[in-house]
Amino acid sequence: MYLPLTRLPWRRNTEASPDLSAAPWCRPGDLAARIDAWRQWLDGRPEGRWLLHDSDPATFCAALLALWESGRSAVLPGDDRPATRQRLAEQVDGILPEAPPAASDQPVAAPERLDPTREALVLYTSGSTGEPVMQAKRLDQLETELDAHASLWPLEGEAVISQVSHQHIYGLLTGVLHPLCQGVPFCGDDSRYPEVMAARLAEAEQVGRRATVISSPAQLSRLPDHLAWRSPRRVMSSGAPLAAADAKRTESLLDAPVIELYGSTETGGIAFRRQSLHDDWQPLPGVEIDLGEDSLALRSPYLEHPDRWWHQLDRVAVTDRGFRLLGRADRLIKLAGKRVSLTAVEHDLMTLPDVMQARGINLGRADERLGAVLVMADDALPHDHDTRRQLIARLRGHLATSQPSVAIPRYWRFVSSLPTNAQGKLDGAAVTRLFADLEDTRRPRWLGEHRESPETCHVTLEVPERLSYLEGHFDGFPLVPGVVMIQWAIELADEAFGALGSFRGVERLKFQRILRPGARFMLRLEKRPGNLTFTLDSRDGRHAGGRIRLAGDDDG
C-alpha cells in the first residue's frame, strides 16, 4: 500500500513477506531496528545537517530515516572522495560514521508524522566546470513528486532494481523513496553491473514479482545481448537524453517499456516520455509549462517556491502532445578577449555525418584554447596517429568556415559514448580524466571505461604523442616500453578497484605487438584474490597480456 512520505510508511508498511528477504534486497518493513539504532546513536549529538554517504541502499535508507525522524536533515555528496568530504565537513553539523551501529532491540518512539515544511536534504549539482552548487529540498517537495510517480507508475506487488546512485535526486526518488512508500523490496549498488542486474531480475521473477529497473542512458547503451534477461515491468531512464536507438534496443532486449524522465536537481521532475511511441515530452502532474519565445519556463509543486516561474536553459519547440527539446540555450564564454559560443561550436561540429554528439570544453588553460569531446560513429573513430591527425584537420577546416580561430578547439577527444557520472552527466571529474594527459605526460589518454561486473573493467585509451616515456625509446621510431604497459595496468586497476596490495611479480607475461604513439587500444582488467590479469588489444590485435601477482596470492 502506498503511503505519503511524511506519514512514515516504513513504520506502517511492516507486514513482512518471506520473499526477497536476504541481502542485497531491502524490505521497508525490516528497517525499524536499524533506524532505532541510528536514533539512539544520534541521541545527544548536534541537531542540523549531517553528511551521509553509503552505497548500500539499506544502510543508507536506515540512516536517512533516522535523521528525518530526529528532526535533522541529510547532506548527500555526489561521491565519497576524501577531498569532497573534507570540503563539506566545514559546512555540516556532523558526519555519520561509515560503520552503522548494531541493530537495536530497544524500540524508539517515532513521531506520528514528519513536518512537511522541514528541510529534508541538501544535494549538490554542478556542470562541466565550476564548484558544486548546494540545493536544499523540503519534505513536502519530495512527497509531492513521489505522489506523482505513484499515480503514473504504481509499484504494487513489484520490486525495484536500481542501477544509479541514490546520492542524487533521481536515484533517491525512484530507487529508494518510491519503493519505501509503497512497501516493496528494492536493491541497488552492484546492480549497476549487467550480470548482477540480470540475476536480480531473475530473483524477483522467481517469487512472482515484476521489477521496475531504474537506469540511465549510459547503462542502457551498454546492455549486452548474451545474458538471459527476464522482462521487467518497466525501465526508467534519466540524467541525459536517451538515444532513440538505445531506447528501441532496450525495449526489444528486455521486452518492457522505457520511460524517460526529464528534470534536474533544482527543478525536480518536469516531464516524461516513451520514445517508442513519440518524441514529445509530457509534463508531470501539477507541472505548468510556458513555452513562449523558444525557451522553457515552469511552475511546479516540486520547486522551492511553487508559485514562481522557473526559467530553464533548454530550448524547446511546442508540439500537439507537449514539447520537444532542442538543446541548451547559448553558452557564452570569453577567450582571448573575444566572446565564444560553445553552443555554436557544438552545433557546427554535429552537422558532420560522423559526429553523433559534441561537447566544447573551456579547460581554463593558460593558452586559452578549447577542448572538444566528440562521440563518433564506430567506423569513424581514429585508431592511429595518421587517421587521428587527418580527422582533426578535417574538423578544424570545417569549423574555420563558420567560427573565429579562437573558437576552434586545440585538444580533441574521440569517444564511442560520453563518459558520465552517476547522474548520467559529463561532469568535472570526467573532464579532468579525459584531459589529464595534458598535465601529466606519463599517463595514457583516457577515453572512457565500462564495468561488466565488480571484478572486471574495460578502459579505452590512446597513446599520447607527447608521452614522456617515448623519449629515447627509440629515436626515429618511438614506441611504448613494455614496463610502461604493466605500470599503466597497475595504476588504472588501482583507480578502478581501489588499492590492490603490494606488487609481487608478473607471470605469463607476453608482449606480442608494439604500441606506437596515437594508437587507440582497450585495456581489460580482471581482479581476483591476490592477482590481476590484464590484456592490451587494439584493432591490430593483442599487444600484451599477463598476470600481476599481489600480496596474498597463494598460487605457486
N, C-alpha and C positions, 0 to 999 in steps of 0.2 A: 504494500500500500504506500502510495506517495504521500509524504508529509512535508510541509514547508520547512525550510531550513531553521527558522527561529523557534520552531516547536520541538527541537531536539529529537529528530527521528531516530537517531542512534540509541536513544534511551527508550523509545516506544516501539520501534520495529525490532523486538527482541525475540520473536518466535524463531527458534533455531531449526534448521533443516539439516539432514545428515549429509547432503551433497556439498561438494566443493568446500569442505571444512578444513582442509590441510593447506599449509603454506605452499605456494605464494599467494593463494587466494585469501581474500579478506572478506568476512561476513560482518555487516554492520552490527548485528546482534551480539557478536563476540567481543566488541571493543570496550565494554563497560569497565572491566577490571584494569585494562591498560590505561584508560582515561583517568580512572581514580588514582592509579599510581602516579601519573604525572601531576594530578591535582594536589596530592599530598607532597610531592617534591616541590611544587611551586609555592606551597603554603609558607608564608612568612618572607617570601622573596619579593623583589620590587614589582610594582604594577607596570603598566605601559606596554611598550613594544619589545617583542622577543624575537631574536633571529632563529629561524627554523629552516634546516636543510637536511632532508633524508630521502634517499632514492627509493626506500621500501614504502609502498603505499600504506600498509597497515600501521607501521611505526609513525610515519608522517601524520596520518589521519588522527591517531590517538593523541599525539602531542598538540596538533592544531585544535582539536575539540576541547582539550583541557585548557588551552589558552582562552578560548572563547567562553567556556563555562565559568572561568575565574575572572572574566571581565578584562582580559588582556587582548592584544592583537598580535598577529604574526607578521614578521618581515621575511619575505621569501626572496632570497638571492637567486639569480638565474643559474649560478654554478657554485661549487664549493672550493674554488681555488683559494689558497691562503691569502693572496692579495685582496680578493673580494671580501673575505671575512674580516681582514684587518681594516679595510676601508669602512665597512659597515659597523664594525664594533663600536666606533665612536658615536654612532647615530641611534643606538638601541639601548634599552634598559637592562637587557640580559641576553645571554646566548644559551640555548638549550644544548645539553651535552649530546655527543654522538651516541653514547650507550644509553638506551632508555632504562628507567627504573623497573625493577621486577614487578610483575602484575600483582595487584593488591587484592587481598581477600577482605579488606575493610572498605565497604562502600562509602562513598562520599555523597553528601546531599547535592543533588543537581537542581539548578533553577527550573521553574516551570516553563519559562520562555526566555529566549535571549532578546535583549533590547535591539530592535532592528536599526536604530539610529547610531549604534556604536560602530566605531572603526573595527573592521574585521581583518583586513590585510593591508600590507604595503608591498607592492610589486615594483619591479624596475623594468623600464623599457628604453631601448636605445636603437639608433640606426647604425649605419656602417661606420660612422665616425662619432666622436663626442662621448661625453660621460653619460652613464645611465641616468635616466630621469625617474624620480620617485613618483609612484601613482598609488594613492590610498583608495580603498574600497570599503564602503559600509556594508553591514549585513543585509540591509534591505535591497541594495543594488544586486548582490549575489542572489538573494532569494527570488527577486522578480525575474531575473534571467533564467534561473533554474525552473521556475514555474512555466516559462515559455518553452523550454526544452521538453519538460514533461508533457505538455499539451501536444507538441509536434512529434516527439519521438519517445513514447512511453516505454518503460523498461520492465513492465510486469512479467514475471516469470523468466526473465533473461539473466545474463551475466555480462559484465563489461571487461574488455581486454584493451588496455591502453599501451600504445607504442610511444607515447610522448610524455614529456616531463610534467609532473603536477606542480612544479615550482613556477609555472606560468599559467596565466588565466585560462586559456583554452583547455589544457590538460587537467587543471584543477576542477573546472566546472563539469566537464564531460566525463573525465576518467575517475574522479573521486566523489565529488559532491552530489552529482545526479544519482549514481547508484546508492550512495549513502542515504539520500532522501527517499529513494524507492525501496530500500531494504534488500537489495540484491547483491550477490558476490561480485567483487571486482579484483583485478590484478594489474600489474604494470611491470616496471623495472626491466627485467630481462626479456619481457615480451616484445621489446623493440627488435629482437633478432627474429628473422622469418621462421627458423626452425622451431623456436620456442613458441611463437605465436600460433603456428600450426598445431603444436601439442596442446596449447590452451584451448583452442577451438575444439579439438577432439575431446578434451576433458569435459567441456561444457555440454557437448552433444551427447556424451555417454550418460549424463544424468538428466537428459531431456530438456536442457536449456539452450536456447539460441543466444548468440552473443552479439553485442554491438562492439565493433572494433573502432577505437579512437586512434587515428593515424595522421599522417602528414604527407604532402606531395613527395618529399624526399624518400619516405619509407615506401610509399605505393609505387614509385617509379622503379624500385629495385626488387619487387616481389618475384621470387624465382618460380619458374614453371614446374619444376620437378617434384615439388612437395605435394603430399596428399592433403589438399585443402578441404576442410569442411566449410559448409556455407554459413556465414553469419546472418543475422537479421538485417544488418545494415553496416556500412562503413562510413565513418565521419572523417573529414579532412579539413585542415585549416592551417594558417600560418603563412601561406603563399598561394598564388593561383595554381591549380592543378591542371597540367596539360591535358587537353581533350583526349589525346591518345592514351595517356595513362589512366584517365577515368574510364574510358571504354575497355581497356585491357583488364583493369581491376574488376569491373563488373562481370566480365566474361570469366575471369580466372576464379573468382570467389562466388559467382552466381548470387550477387547481392547488390542492392542499390548503393551508390556512392553519393553521399550528401556533403557538399562543401559549405563551410561557414565562413563568412566574411566579417571581419571586425578588427579590433585592436585592443591592447591593454587599456587605453584611455577610454574608448567608447563602449567596450563590451561588444557583444554580438550586434551586427547590423542587419545582415541578410543571409539567405541561404539559396542554394540551387542544386539541381541534379542535371549535370551536363548531358547525360544521355537523352534527356527529354528536351532541354533547351538551354541556351547560354545565359538567359536572363536571371538576374538576382531578384528575389522577393524579400521584402522587409520582414523581419521577425515581428511577432505580435507586440503591439504597443509602440513600435518604432515609426516615427513620422519622417518622411523623406521629402526634401525640397531639391529638385533637380534643375534649378534655374542657372543660367549663364554658364553651362558646361561644367559645373562643379557640384559637389555633393555636400549638402547640409542636412543635419538630422536633429531631431529631438527624441530623446529616448529615456525610459524609466531606468535604464542601466547606467546612465550618466550621473556624475556627482550632482549636477544641477539639472534635473529632468525637464524643467520648464524653459531652459535656454537652448538656443540653436548652436550646434557644434559644426564647425566647417572642416571637412576633410580635405586632404591634399590630392585626392584622387579625382581625375576627370571622368565624367560619365556621359552616357547617351540614354535618353528616355526611350523605352520600348512599350509595347502594348501590355506586357506582363510585369514590367518593373523597370529595371535599368541594366545597362552593361558597363563594365569598367573599361576605360580607355587608357589607363596608366596613370602614373603620378603627375601632378602638376609640375610646372617647370622648376627645376632645381638649379639655382644660380650660385656660382662661386666666383671668386676673383683670383686670377692668376696673372702674375707679371703686370699687374695694374689694369688688366682687362677682364670684363665680365664674360664668363663662360657658362653656357647652359649644358649641364651634364645630360639633361633630358634630350636635348637636340643631338648630342653626340651619340647617345644610345639609339635614338630613333634612326639616325643615318646609318649606323652600323647594321641595324636589323633590317634594313632594306635589301641587304645582300642575301641571296638564297640559302647560303650555308650557315648563316648566323641565326640561331634559334632564340637566344637571349643575350643581352649585353648590359654590363654594369660599368659605368665610368666611376673611377675612384680617385678622390683627392687624397693622395698619400701624405701630404704635408711635408714633402722632402724639400731640401734646400734648393734643388734645381727647379722647383715649382712645375714639375711635369706630371701629367696624369698617368694613372694606371688604368687598365681595362681588363675585365674578366668576361670572356665570351664563351657561351655554350654553343658548341659546334655540332653539326651532324657528324656521326661517327666516321664516315668516309672522308670528312674534310679536316679531321684533326691532324696536325703535323706530327710526324714520328721521328724526324731527324733534323739536323741543323739547317740543311738546304731548304727543305719544304717549309720549315718554320720561318726562315728568313724571307722566302718568297711570299708567304701568306701575309706577313707583317707589311711588306712593301705594297701588296695589293690593298690592304686595309687602309694604310696611310694615304695611298694615292686616291682611294675612294673618298676619304674624309677631306682631302685637300681641295676638292671641288666645292665644298659647302661650308667648311669650318676654318677659322683662323689657325695659324700654325701652333699657337699656344694651346689650342684645344685638342690637338692630335696627340693621343697617348704615346708615351715612350716605352712603358712597361706593360707587356701583354701576357695574359694567362689564358690558355685554351683548355676548356674542361668539357666533359660529357654531361655534367649536371652541376648546378651551383652548390658548393659546399655550404651547408646551413647549420644553424644551431638547433636547440631543442624546440624552438618556436617555428622552425622552418624558414628562418631568415638568414641572409648573408650579413652577419654581424661583424663587429670589430675584431673579434678573435679569429674568425675565418679569414678576414682580410689580412691580418697580421701573418698568419701561416702561409697564405698564398704568395706574399711578397717578402717573406723572412730571409730569403737568399740574398736580397739586396743589402741587408745589414750584416749577415754572417755568410761569408763566401765559402765556408766549409760545408754548408748544408745543401742537400739536393733541393730542387724546386718542387714544392708540394702542390699537388693539383687536386687533392680530394682523397677520401677514403671511404670504405664501407665495411660493415661488420655483418657476417652471416651468422655468427654465434659468439658467445663470450670468449671463446678461445682462438678465434681467427680474425684477421684483419687484412684487407687488401688496400694498399696505398698506391695511388698513381703519382708518379714522379717524373721529373726531367733532369738531365744533367745540365746545369748552368754553364754557359760558355766561359764565364769568369770564375769558375770553381778554382779555389786556391790549390787544391791537390793536383791540378793538371800541370802546374809549373814544373818544368824539368822532367815530365813523365808523359810523353817524350817530346823533345823539340821537333817540330815539323809534323808530328803525328800524335797529338795528345790523346790520352785515354785514362779512364778511372782505374787507379790501383785496386787490386783485389782486396787488400786490407781495408780500404775505404768502404767497399761494399759491405763487408762484415760490420764495420763500425756503424754504418747507416742502419743496418738491420737491428742492431742492439739499441741504438738511440731512438729509432721510431717505435720499436717494441716497448721501450720504457714509456713513451708518450701514449701508446695505445692501451697498455695493460697495467701501467704503474711499475714501480721498481721491481726488477726481475731477480735481483740477487747477484752474488759475486760470479764473475766470469771464471770458468774452469777449463775452457778449451773449446776446440771446434772439431767435429767429426764429420765424416762423409762429405768433405768439402770438395766441390768441383767448380772450376772456372772453365766454362765451355765457349764463351764468346766474349770479345772485347766490348767495352761500353764507352762510347765516344761522346763528346760534347754535343748537346742538342737532342740526344736520344731520349725518347719517351719510353718508360718502362713501368711494369707493375711489380711491386714488392709484396709478396704474400708471406704473412707471418702466422705461425700457429704455435700457441703456447701450451705446453704440457708441464706437469710437475717436474721441475729440475732441468728442463731443456726448452729450447726454442728452435723450431725448424723454419727455414726461410728459403725462398726462391726469388730470383730476379728474371723476369721474362719481358721481352719486347716483341714487336711484330716479326723480328728476325729469328726469334726462338729463345731458348734459355741461355742466360749469361752466367749465372752462378746459382749455387744452392748448397745447403749444408745444415748441420745441426749444431747449435751452440749449447754447450753444457754449462749448467749453472750450479751454484752451491745447492746441495740437496739431491742431486741426481745420483741414484744408486746403481745406474746401469754400468756394466763393465765396459 
